[in-house]
Amino acid sequence: MEFTSGKGRALALAGALATAFAWTTASAQAPIKVGVLHSLSGTMAISETTLKDTVLMMVDDINKKGGLLGRKVEAVVVDPASNWPLFAEKARELLTKEKVDVVFGCWTSVSRKSVLPVFEELNGLLFYPVQYEGEESSRNVFYTGAAPNQQAIPAVEYLMSKDGGEAKRWVLAGTDYVYPRTTNKILEAFLISKGVAKEDIMINYTPFGHSDWQTIVADIKKFASAGKKTAVVSTINGDANVPFYKELANAGISAKDIPVVAFSVGEEELAGIDTKNLVGHLAAWNYFQSVKSPVNDGFIKQWRAFIKNEKRVTNDPMEATYIGFKMWAQAVAQAGTTNVDAVRQAMYGQKTAAPGGFESVMNTNHHLSKPVLIGEIQANGQFDIVWATKGPVKADAWSPFIPESAKLKADWTYPWVCGNCAEPKYKM
């Protein structure tokens, strides 16, 4: 055994302290890393590329204001290329290799489902900014897009109303993956609860990137010929929307005849395409660029200045990204650290002025309270808001229209940690 003199021990201790101080100082000065997990190629690039740019805008803005916790914020961008298994691989890369402190990303639910086990295994933090089907609650995800009761259900209620045309028959048309299938399961149960007969509901699914709509649109036209007012509820995602609306026009179907309400068509999807086939059709979101509010004016101005293009538009998932980033930054500042567990607790109750003209609040079920808006597509690619809720609607993580979910609750407040139980449970 080797003994060290008192002087030697003091020198060794001083060296260790110096090393620890140097490491702590270096760590304090290291950038805070923000992962960006959006498709920049493939069928979903039409929608997701803009969200990558939105995160870069927010990173640029916070750095201009001095960074976060006295440190620079750095974006780490990857391209999962609309390849759902690749999302999981890229998520693991961001968390283990790049060691990001948070991730903003995913659009489709299948991509979110792909990465979810990775975030839960590695205790990462994901902000998911797009409308989705609900029926999920994870302590590692904050859902800043709409749940079904903040988009799908109100949209159908509007189309049922006198103002919405009093639809009696329903076409539920979606891309074939988890979001449309689960949303349509909820909508079918909701419609039946309202007295709609099963034979008055037509459900159809198509693959991503589907382009040949002639037969399907002919079937929709035939279904609508029964003499009852028919509406289409569209959960079609990505670039398949362009040929879908084009075929509706080719078949002589106007918005007055068979209105389509879409959940995945916004200003960005309309930009750069001929909108004459879409005029008069509807979309349901929690935000439109046409919202009149001082915060929205600033949001649009900030976006166009960052992107250096006065013609670029804003949309709902961009606003959801903006809200999520603002709240995450506030939570980090409040917690005084980027530690995921500390930031998670600091997220509850975070508030920010949203471009949509309301104060957004993060609830303990990891979802926001948001207003619901119905917009009619205009020739210029913007939306005329024809209906809105009186105020923000609190999201339901679990739908009351699915029997196995009706009694489930999501409340991640410590120590009552619960994502999918009938009553909150204490977890050590």
N, C-alpha and C positions, 0 to 999 in steps of 0.2 A: 504494500500500500504506500502511496506517495503522499507525504504531508506537505502542506503549503504554509509558509510563515504567515504571521499576521499581516506583514506588509504586502506579501504576495497575494493574500486573500483580498486585501483592500484594492490592490491593482486589478485583480481579476473581476471583482465586483464593479469597479469603476468602468472597466472595459465592457462588461455585460450591459451596464446601464447606458453607456454611450451607444452601444449597438442597438439596444431597444429603443432609445430616443431617436436614433437615426432612422430606424425602421418605421417608427410611429410617424415621424415627420414626413418621410417619403410617402407613407400610406395616406397621410392627410393631404398631401399635395397631388397624389395620383388622381387622374380624372375619374369622375363618376360615369360609368358606362351604361348607355341605354341601348338595348337590343332592338332592332327593327326587323320584324319577321313577316314580310309581305311579298306576295308574288310579283315579280318584275317582268315575268315572261309567262307564256301559256294563256289559257282561256280566261283566267281571272285578272290578268294584268290590266285590263281595261278599267277595272275598279280599284285594284289594290295599289297601283303605282302612286296614285295621288296621296294615299295614306302614308306611304313612305316619306313623301315630300312634306306632308303635314308635320310629322315627327321632326324632320330636319329643321323645319321652320321654328318649331317650339324650342329645339335645342339651341338654335342660333339666337333666338330671342332671350333665353335665360342667360346665355353666355354674355350677351351685350349688357345685361344687367348685373354682371359680376359673378355669374355661376351659381352654384348651390353649395352651401356649407363652406364657402370660400374656395371651392374647387371648380375647375372647368368641367363641363358636361360634354361627353363624347358619344356620338352615335356610331353604333356598329351595325352595318347593313348587310343582310344576307338575302339570297333569292331562292326560296323553296320552289319556284317555277310551276306553281299550280299542281304540284305533285304531292299528294297527301302524305305518303310515308316519308317523303323528304322533309316535310315540315318538322317531324319528330327529330330527325337527324340534325337539322339546322338548329332546332331549339336546344338540343343537348350540346351542340358546338358553342352556342352563345353562352350557356350557363357554365360549362366546364372549361372550355379552352379560352374563350374571351372573358369569362368571369364578369358578365354584365350584372348590374344591380337590379334591373327591371327590363321587361320586354313589352313592347307594344306591337301587336300583330294579329294575324289570321283574319280571314273574312268568312269563308265557308265554315259551317259547323263541323264538317268532316275533317278540316284542317285543325280545328280547335280540339276535337276529340282525339286526333292523332298526337297532339303535343301534351295533352292533359296529364297522362301518366308521367311524363318527363318532368313537368313542373312540380308535380306532387312528390315524386321521388327525390328530387334535388332541392325542394323547397324554394323554387323560383317564384317570381311574381309576374303574372301576365295581365295586361289590360287589353280586353277584347272589345272592339269598338263598333260592332255591327249587330243589327237586329238578329234575333235567333229564336229557337223554338222553346226555350226554357227547359224545364225538366232536368236541371243540373244545378249543383251548388258545390263549389270547390273553394277551400280556404286559400288557394293559390291563384284564383282568378277574380278580377273585378270586371263586371259586365257593364260597359257604359253604353251599349246599344239597347234597343227595345226588346222587352219580353213580349209574348203574344198579347197580353192584356194592355200593352202600350202601343200596339200597331194592328195586328191581325183582327182581333175581336172588335175594336172600335171601327175599323174599316168596313167590316161586314155589317155592323149595326147601322152605319151611315147608309150603305147601299140598300138596306131594308127600309130605311126611313122614307118619308114622302120627299124630302129634299134630295135624297140619293136615288130616287127612281122607283122605290118599292119593289126591289127584285124578289122573285119567287123561286127561280131556278138558279142553280149555282154550278159553275165549272171551277174546280180546284186544279189548276195546272201548275206543275212544278218540275224542277230539275230533280233527277233521281238520286237523292242523298238524304241525310238525316234531317236537315232543317225543314225542307218541304214536307217530308213524310210525317214528321211529328206535328208540325204546324197544322197540316191538313187533318190529322187525327183529332186535334183539338177543335178545329173549325167544324168538322163533320159532327162531332158531339154537341157543339154549341148550336149548330143549325137545327139538329134534331130536337134539342131542348126547347127550341123556339117554334116547334111544330112543323118544320120542313120535312117532307117525306123523303125516304132514301132514294126513291126513283127520281127525285128532283135534284139530286146531287151527282155530278159527273166528276170523276177524279182521273187525272192523267199525268204520267211522268215521262220525261225524256232525259237522255244522257247529257252531260256537259258538252257544250259546243254544238248541240243539235241544230241542223240547218234546214232540213226538209220538213216543212210544216204544213204542206198542202193537205194531206190526209187528215191530220189532227184538226186543222181549222175547219175542214169540211164537216167533221164530226161535231164540232162545237156549233156550227151553223145549223146542222140538222137537229141537235139537241135543243137549240133555242127556238125551233119552229113549232114547238108544242103549244104556243099561244100564251105562255106565261113570260113575264119580263125576266130576262136572264142576264146574269153578270158573271164575269170571269175574275177570280182571285188568283193572281199570278205570283208564284214563288219561283219563277224561272230566273236563273242566275247567270251572270256573265254575258259573253258576247252572243249567246243564243237569242237574246231579246231582239236584236236587230232584224233577223229574218222572220221572227214570230210576228212582230207588228207589221212588217211588210206584207206578209201573207194575209193577215187580217184585211188590209187595204185591198189586196188583189181580189179577195173574195167578196168585196163590197160591204164589209162589216165596218160600220162607223161606231164611234163612241156613244152616239145617241141610240143606236140599235142594241149593241151589246157592250156596255162599259167594261173596261178592264181596270182593276185596281192592282197596282204592282207594289211589291215590298222591296224590290232590289233595283229599281230604276230611279236614278236621281239625276241631278244636274250634270255630273261628270259623264255619266253614260250617254246623256243626250247631246253633249258638246261634240261638235264635229260630225254629226250625222244628220241626215235629212229628217226633220221632225214632222213633216206633213202627215205621215202615217200614224202619228201618235197624238196629234192635237185633239183635245177633249177627253182623252183617257186620263186616268187618275193614278196617284201614288199616295201611299200613306207613310209618313215619316214623323219624326219629332222635331225636325228642323227643315226649313227651306231657305235658300238664299234670299228669297223675296220677303222674309220676315223683316218688319220695320222695328229696329231697336238700335240705340247708340252702340251697344256692344257688338252687334252684328256689323254695323258700319265699320267699326275698327277691325273686326275679324277679316272682312273682305279686303279692306285696305292693306292690312298686314300680309295677307296671302298673296295679293297681286304684286306687292312690293318685293316680297321674297322670291317669287317665281319669275319676276320681271316680265309680266304679261298682263296687261289690263283687261284682257278678254277671258282669263281663266275664271272658272266658277268655283263656288264652294258647295258642299253637300252635307247630308246628315252624318255619315260615318266620319267625315272630317271634323264636324262639331263634336262628336263623341270622343274622338282622339284628343281634340283640344281640351275638353273638359277633364278627361282622364289624366292627361299630362299635367294640367294645372293642379289637380287635386293631389297627384303623386308628389309633385314638387313641394306643395304645402305640407304634406304629411312628413316628408323627409326633413324639412326645415323644423317642423314641430318636434319630431322625434330626435333630431340632432344626429341622425345616423341614416345610412342606407340599409341597415339590417332589416331583412324581410319581415321578421316577426314584429319588430318595433314599428315599422312603417305600416304594416297591416292594421295594427291597433289604432294608429294615428289617423288612418283613412276614414274611420267611422265618424260620421257627422261633418266631414269636410264639405264646405260650400264654395261655390264659385258662380259669378255672374255668367250665364250662358249666352252665346250669340242668339239663341232662340228667343230671348227676351224674358227669361225667368231665372230665378236663383236655383241652381242645381244642387242637390243634396245627396251624398252617398249614404245609403242605409246599411244597417248591419247584416242584410242579406246579400251584400256585395253588388247591389243593383242601385240605379239612380231612380229618383222620381222625375218624370218628364211629361211635358204636354204631348198631346197627339194631334197631328194636323193632317188634313186631307187636301191635296193640291191637284189642280187640273192643269195638264200639260198645255203650254202655249207654243205658238209657232217659233218663238225665239229661244226655246229650250228652257224657259223658266216655268215656275208654277204659280198659278193663281190660287191662293188659299181659299177654299170654299167652305171649310168646316174646321173647328178646333174645339178641344175640350176647354172647360172654363179655367183650368189650372193644371198643374203637374199631377200625373197619375203615378202612384207607387207601384213598382214592378212586382209581379208575382213570380217567384222562381219556379214554383210548382203550380200547375194549372188545376183549378177546381173542376174542369171538365174531363179530366182523366181520373177515373175512380181510384186507381192505385196511388195517385198523387194528391188527391183532394185534402188529405189530413196531414200532409207533410209540411214542415216548416224549415226555413233557412234563417238562422240567426247565429252569426259568428262572434258575438260579443263575448269576450273573456269574462268569467269562466264558463258561461253558458254556450259552449261551442257545439254547434249542431248544423249540419248541412242538409240532412234528409231524414229527419225523425219527426214523429208525431208530437213529441215534447222535447224541449231543450235538455241536453245531457251534459253533465259536468265531465270534463276531460282533463286529467292531470297533465 
